[in-house]
Amino acid sequence: MTAMFEEELRAQLAAAREDLAKAADDGDLDGVQACEGRIAGLLRLAASHGISLPHTPSEERGNS
């Protein structure tokens, strides 16, 4: 089950990063902010379960 959970977190993180890039390209500042929060939340969730996901310090703070 843990492997499936980690896989799902990784997939959601990748999707959130793609959404962030699209929002940034579109100039959608609200979308950017929402995606940044989603990324930070996923990283916190992963860390709380002992799962280390590659990320930048700014992603962890919620400002990619």
N, C-alpha and C positions, 0 to 999 in steps of 0.2 A: 504494500500500500504506500509506503514512503516513497518508493521510486516513482509511482504514478503521480503522487502529489508533487514531487519535485519536477517531473516532466510537465505537469500542468502549469506550475508556476513559471517555468522557463518559457512555455508557449505563450502564456498571458503577458509576460514581460516583453517578449519579442513583438507581440501584437501592439502593446501599448507604445513601444518605441516607434513602430511603423506609423501608428496613429499620430504620435507627436511630430514626426517628420512631415506628415501630410498637413497637419494643422499649421505648422510653422511655414511650410511652403505656401499655404493658402492665406497666410496672414491672419489666421483665426486665433487671436490672443486668448480668448476664453477657452478654446479647445486646447491650446498649448498648456494653459494653467491646469486644466482638468487632467490632461495626460501626465503632466509632471507629478501631480498628486497621486495618480494611479500607480505610476512607476515607484514612487517613494513608498506607497502603501504595500505594494507587492514585495519590495525589498525588506520592509519591516516584518511582514508576515513570514517570509523565508527565514530571516534571521531568528525570529522567535521559535522556529522549528529546527534550528541548527543547520539550515541549508544555506550554503554560501553561493551566491550568484554574482558573476562578474558585473561590476558597475563602476560608475565614476562617483567621486565624492559629491558632485553637484546633483546627481540623480538621487542620492541618498537624502539630500536636503530638500529635494522636491523642486529644484530649479536646474533642469538639464541644460 
